[in-house]
Amino acid sequence: MIETLLQAIMEQLDQPKKDLEHNLRALLMETVTKMDLVSKDELDRQKIALDNANERLIELQNQIKSLEALIQQK
């Protein structure tokens, strides 16, 4: 009988903890969503795209320099 009573008390104490944890998780998820964060994978993809664009920009700048040098030679 005492064990049953203790079990019931422990279950009653455990429920507010679960409710608090659930509410805190929901609040945290809402806050993260409002922060408009991106995943690491998306950040990595954007970094690769930026690196590729920078490489292409350097190539085009070198092409312009070559064409300018050709024009000056004429």
C-alpha positions in Angstrom: 0.0 0.0 0.0 2.8 2.4 0.8 4.5 1.5 -2.4 1.4 2.2 -4.4 1.0 5.6 -2.6 4.7 6.5 -3.3 4.2 5.4 -7.0 1.2 7.7 -7.3 3.0 10.6 -5.7 6.0 10.1 -8.0 3.7 10.1 -11.1 2.1 13.3 -9.9 5.5 15.0 -9.5 6.7 13.8 -12.8 3.8 15.3 -14.8 4.6 19.0 -14.1 8.2 18.3 -15.1 7.0 16.8 -18.5 4.7 19.7 -19.0 7.4 22.3 -18.3 9.8 20.5 -20.6 7.2 20.4 -23.4 6.5 24.1 -22.9 10.1 25.0 -22.9 10.8 23.0 -26.0 7.9 24.7 -27.8 9.1 28.2 -26.7 12.6 27.4 -27.8 11.5 26.2 -31.2 9.4 29.3 -31.7 12.3 31.5 -30.8 14.7 29.7 -33.1 12.1 30.0 -35.9 11.8 33.7 -35.4 15.6 34.1 -35.6 15.4 32.9 -39.2 18.5 30.6 -38.9 19.8 28.4 -41.6 21.2 24.9 -41.4 24.9 24.2 -41.6 24.3 22.3 -44.8 22.7 25.4 -46.4 25.5 27.5 -45.1 28.0 25.1 -46.7 26.1 25.2 -50.0 26.1 28.9 -50.0 29.8 29.1 -49.2 30.6 26.8 -52.2 28.4 28.9 -54.5 30.1 32.1 -53.3 33.6 30.5 -53.8 32.6 29.4 -57.3 31.3 32.9 -58.1 34.6 34.5 -56.8 36.6 32.1 -59.0 34.6 33.0 -62.0 34.9 36.7 -61.2 38.7 36.4 -61.0 38.7 34.6 -64.4 36.6 37.3 -66.0 38.9 40.1 -64.5 41.9 38.3 -65.9 40.2 38.1 -69.3 39.5 41.8 -69.2 43.1 42.6 -68.4 44.2 40.4 -71.3 41.8 42.2 -73.7 42.9 45.6 -72.4 46.5 44.6 -73.0 45.7 43.5 -76.5 43.9 46.8 -77.2 46.9 48.8 -75.9 49.2 46.9 -78.2 47.3 47.9 -81.3 
